[in-house]
Amino acid sequence: MGLLCLCAAGCATSSPPRATPRPATEEERQTLAGLLVPLLVTSGMWSGPVDGCAAAIAILPSPAINLGVGPHPQCKFALIVTETALKTLPPEELQAALAHELGHVQLGHFASRRERRGEEKKTREEINERGSVLGAIPLIGPLLAVGVMGTQMASEAAAEGKYRAYDREDELAADRFALDLLERVVGRASGCRATMAILDHLRRERSTRIFSAWLSTHPSPGDRLKAVSELCPPA
């Protein structure tokens, strides 16, 4: 979910060609399965081959540390992991990131986010329609024109804020889900350390670049780190 937003943000300024996800190698599948299966089984999302395909896995060539999930027609969900995440994250941090993504799946965020995008699109269309009507009215002087444009832009920003605020709540809810799941798999202290470490990775990476589109749907990594630390035992 977050991965597509991050790609869009990264392409916003220079518009480089987007990387194409590729199938995972056998080694990559084994690495991810070793971390993912305990999470799936413990959460009750998957109990083995009898449940069918758990996840369709693809790898995205990218210098960013990121993961993303989405719906899939044959499997319970699709999972995309960047090559950098696989190569650079310690196993415990990669597992913490996977637990967060499973939170999106288990908490029904695919459907709720799709519904909000539909409502947001409808609201934007209504705002644009009102703007077209205003644009047909003869305006006296540039200040009034700027005022009308500013009102429309403010309305669009308010519409985005209304729906994207829930997206940010989804991210925090997925973090809480991940902590509870990791507690059952590796223990609360270990799960907290891994989750805070991956969020710190993201915080330092995001601080070097502008990710306005990503931040429109995600709390800042610093805010997420603070929220997680409040749920964890003192170091």
C-alpha positions in Angstrom: 0.0 0.0 0.0 2.7 2.5 1.0 5.0 1.3 -1.7 3.0 2.7 -4.6 2.7 6.1 -2.9 6.5 6.2 -2.3 7.2 5.4 -6.0 4.9 8.2 -7.1 6.6 10.6 -4.8 10.0 9.6 -6.0 9.0 10.1 -9.6 7.3 13.5 -9.1 10.3 15.7 -9.8 12.5 14.2 -12.5 10.1 11.5 -13.7 12.6 8.6 -14.1 11.3 5.4 -15.6 9.6 3.3 -12.9 11.2 0.1 -11.9 9.3 -3.1 -12.7 8.8 -5.7 -10.0 10.4 -9.1 -10.8 9.7 -12.6 -9.5 11.6 -13.5 -6.4 14.5 -15.9 -6.7 14.4 -19.2 -4.8 16.8 -17.8 -2.2 14.7 -14.6 -1.8 11.5 -16.7 -1.4 13.1 -18.9 1.2 14.4 -15.9 3.2 10.9 -14.2 3.1 9.1 -17.5 3.9 11.2 -18.1 6.9 10.2 -14.8 8.4 6.6 -14.6 7.0 5.3 -18.1 7.8 5.6 -17.8 11.6 3.7 -14.5 11.4 1.0 -15.9 9.1 0.5 -19.0 11.3 0.5 -17.2 14.6 -2.0 -14.6 13.4 -4.3 -17.3 12.1 -4.2 -15.9 8.6 -2.8 -19.1 7.1 -2.3 -22.6 8.5 -0.4 -24.2 5.6 -0.8 -25.4 2.0 -4.3 -26.6 2.7 -5.3 -22.9 2.9 -4.0 -22.3 -0.6 -1.6 -19.5 -1.7 -0.7 -17.2 1.1 1.2 -14.5 -0.7 2.3 -13.6 -4.2 5.8 -12.2 -3.8 7.6 -9.9 -6.1 10.9 -7.9 -5.7 11.2 -4.3 -6.8 14.7 -3.0 -7.8 14.9 0.2 -5.8 17.5 2.0 -3.6 14.7 2.6 -1.0 13.9 0.4 2.0 10.3 -0.4 1.5 7.6 -3.0 1.5 4.0 -3.0 0.2 0.9 -5.2 0.1 -2.2 -5.2 -2.0 -5.0 -7.5 -3.0 -4.4 -10.5 -5.3 -6.9 -12.7 -7.2 -5.4 -16.1 -6.3 -3.5 -15.5 -3.0 -4.5 -13.9 0.2 -2.4 -10.8 -0.7 0.4 -9.6 -2.9 3.7 -8.6 -1.3 6.3 -6.4 -2.9 9.7 -6.0 -1.2 12.5 -3.8 -2.5 15.9 -5.3 -3.2 17.5 -2.9 -0.8 15.1 -3.9 2.0 16.1 -7.6 1.4 19.8 -6.9 1.2 20.3 -4.4 4.0 17.7 -5.1 6.8 18.6 -7.5 9.5 16.2 -10.4 9.7 14.4 -9.1 12.8 13.8 -5.7 11.2 12.5 -7.3 8.0 10.2 -9.5 10.0 8.9 -6.4 11.9 8.2 -4.7 8.5 6.4 -7.8 7.3 4.3 -7.8 10.5 3.2 -4.2 9.8 2.2 -5.2 6.2 0.2 -8.1 7.5 -1.6 -5.6 9.8 -2.9 -3.9 6.6 -4.2 -7.2 5.3 -5.8 -8.4 8.5 -7.4 -5.1 9.4 -9.2 -4.8 6.1 -7.3 -1.7 4.9 -7.5 -2.7 1.2 -11.3 -2.3 1.1 -11.5 0.7 3.4 -8.8 2.7 1.6 -10.4 1.9 -1.8 -13.7 3.2 -0.5 -12.1 6.4 0.8 -10.4 7.0 -2.5 -13.7 6.7 -4.3 -15.3 9.2 -1.9 -12.2 11.5 -2.3 -12.5 11.4 -6.1 -16.2 12.2 -5.9 -15.5 15.2 -3.6 -12.8 16.5 -5.9 -15.1 16.3 -8.9 -17.7 18.3 -7.0 -15.1 20.9 -6.0 -13.9 21.1 -9.6 -17.4 21.5 -10.9 -18.0 24.4 -8.5 -14.7 25.9 -9.6 -15.8 25.7 -13.3 -18.9 27.7 -12.4 -16.9 30.3 -10.6 -14.5 30.5 -13.5 -17.4 31.4 -15.9 -18.2 34.5 -13.8 -16.5 37.7 -15.1 -13.9 38.7 -12.4 -12.8 42.2 -11.5 -9.1 42.5 -11.0 -6.5 39.8 -10.3 -7.0 39.7 -6.5 -10.5 38.3 -6.8 -9.3 35.7 -9.2 -6.5 34.7 -6.8 -9.1 34.6 -4.0 -11.3 32.2 -5.9 -8.4 30.0 -6.9 -7.2 30.0 -3.3 -10.7 28.9 -2.1 -10.8 26.0 -4.5 -7.3 24.9 -3.6 -8.2 25.1 0.1 -11.3 23.0 -0.5 -9.2 20.4 -2.3 -6.7 20.3 0.5 -9.5 20.0 3.1 -11.0 17.1 1.1 -7.6 15.3 0.9 -7.0 15.9 4.6 -10.5 14.4 5.5 -9.8 11.1 3.7 -6.0 10.8 4.1 -6.2 11.3 7.8 -7.8 7.9 8.0 -4.9 6.5 5.9 -2.5 7.8 8.6 -4.6 6.1 11.2 -4.3 2.8 9.2 -0.5 3.1 9.5 -0.6 3.5 13.2 -3.1 0.7 13.6 -0.9 -1.6 11.5 2.1 -0.7 13.8 0.0 -1.7 16.8 -1.0 -4.9 15.1 2.6 -5.7 14.3 3.7 -5.2 18.0 1.0 -7.5 19.3 1.8 -10.1 16.6 5.6 -9.9 17.2 5.0 -10.3 20.9 3.5 -13.7 20.3 6.3 -14.7 17.8 9.5 -13.3 19.3 8.5 -11.6 22.5 7.5 -8.0 23.3 11.0 -6.6 23.9 12.5 -8.1 20.8 9.5 -7.0 18.7 9.7 -3.5 20.0 13.4 -3.2 19.3 13.0 -4.4 15.8 10.0 -2.2 15.1 11.7 0.9 16.5 14.9 0.1 14.5 13.0 -0.1 11.2 11.1 3.1 11.9 14.4 4.8 12.7 15.8 3.6 9.4 12.8 5.2 7.6 13.1 8.4 9.7 16.7 8.9 8.7 16.0 8.0 5.0 13.0 10.3 4.8 14.9 13.2 6.4 17.2 13.4 3.3 14.5 13.8 0.7 11.0 15.3 0.2 8.2 12.7 0.2 5.2 14.9 0.2 2.9 12.4 -1.5 4.1 9.6 0.8 3.5 11.8 3.9 0.0 12.6 2.6 -1.0 9.0 3.5 1.5 8.2 6.2 2.4 9.6 9.6 6.0 10.7 9.6 8.4 7.9 10.7 9.3 10.1 13.7 5.7 10.3 14.8 5.3 6.5 14.3 8.5 5.9 16.3 7.1 8.0 19.1 3.8 6.2 19.1 5.5 2.8 19.1 7.9 3.7 21.9 4.9 4.6 24.1 3.6 1.1 23.7 6.9 -0.6 24.4 8.7 -1.4 27.7 11.5 1.0 28.7 14.8 0.1 27.1 
